[in-house]
Amino acid sequence: MQEVNSSVEVEGAAEAAQLPPSRQSPHAIPGKTYGWLSHLRSYVILDPLIWLYTLVLGLLALPGGMLDPSGRRLHWFSRAWSWLIMKTIFSPVKVTGLEKIDTSKTHVYAVNHASAMDIPFLYVYLPFQFRIVFKKELLSYPIVGWQLKRSGQVCIDQQKPTNSIAAIRSAVKSLKAGMPLVIFPEGGRTPDGEIKPFLPGAFFLAIKAQVDIVPVALIGTYELLPMDTYHIKCRPLEMRVGEPISTAGLTMRDTEAVSAKVQKAMEELYYAELPAQS
């Protein structure tokens, strides 16, 4: 019996040795823990306040949206909602690199998608009106889905891309007319905080409109509020803005190369100052 137990222990140790080592979130704060007080603050104070902001401002925006075909009034409501959220979560924000961008010119802003907090973050810290490319699934969310649709955002049906032709044409037209666009080229939120491969054709709109692409890395939003939880962990956040990447003269054949270039730039921004992985 002792020999059997020893054999099981050896096999178990061998299997454990084959498993990849556990890894911290990319921007976790060393030694920082979030105990029961953090959970209590989030579930009893922060989450109810955010739901309240969403309900009240969403309902107030209803009549304004009916009479606002340009979406500018709804953009104001979205920024007010976002400002309240960012002030509520007690998370100081640092913005770097935005001074390098000529915001009077139209760009496509490619942003990593790590958290539900990414959109409020962008509404507050990108100092101009913009449109967002979002997945059709978000339309099913009460108030939020209506707000996205009425404010002129760009809805993409990833399951049936042909259903998105009108939205794509509208987005290209808006870009050419001077309206910046925000896209999440990973196609959805990351489950572990790491940057995921970009979707094929993520930069179709930028190439079609011949506008520069600006990589933007949001730091700490995954650790603040990852998927499948309502526990908001108050912590410092950062937005890092990279150099514009030109699409002048490029065609659809260059989509893959542009995608790889933007992803490399975003990863350099996102993983900067991290210790080398052994």
Secondary structure, DSSP 4 states (H G I P E B T S, - for coil): -HHHHHHHHHHHHHHHHHSPPP---TTPPTT----HHHHHHIIIIIHHHHHHHHHHHHHHHHHHHHT-TT-HHHHHHHHHHHHHHHHHTT--EEEESGGGS-TTS-EEEEE----TTHHHHHHHHS-S--EEEEEGGGGGSTTHHHHHHHTT-EEE-SS-GGGGHHHHHHHHHHHHTT--EEE-TTSS--SSSSPPPPPTTTTHHHHHHT-EEEEEEEESHHHHS-TT--------EEEEE---B--TT--GGGHHHHHHHHHHHHHHHHSTTPPPP-
